[in-house]
Amino acid sequence: MEFQLRAEFIELDNMLKAMNLAASGAEAKQYIVSGAVKINGKVETRIRRKLHSGDSVEFKENQIKIVGQN
């Protein structure tokens, strides 16, 4: 899967919501703080972690590549 940036970055919780991987912001935050999300192979617990082009997100069965704006 790919996520196309519309700006310089997107925050992790907002990306999970935008990809419909979390039903709400509260649900996204719970996933993140519980250690269920990895960025570039490392567990990430910062809710507002900025994702930039080239970052890779692992969540449940999903591998998401962050790609830059065209």
Secondary structure, DSSP 4 states (H G I P E B T S, - for coil): -EEE-SSS-EEHHHHHHHTTSSSSHHHHHHHHHTT-EEETTEE---TTPEE-TT-EEEETTEEEEEE---
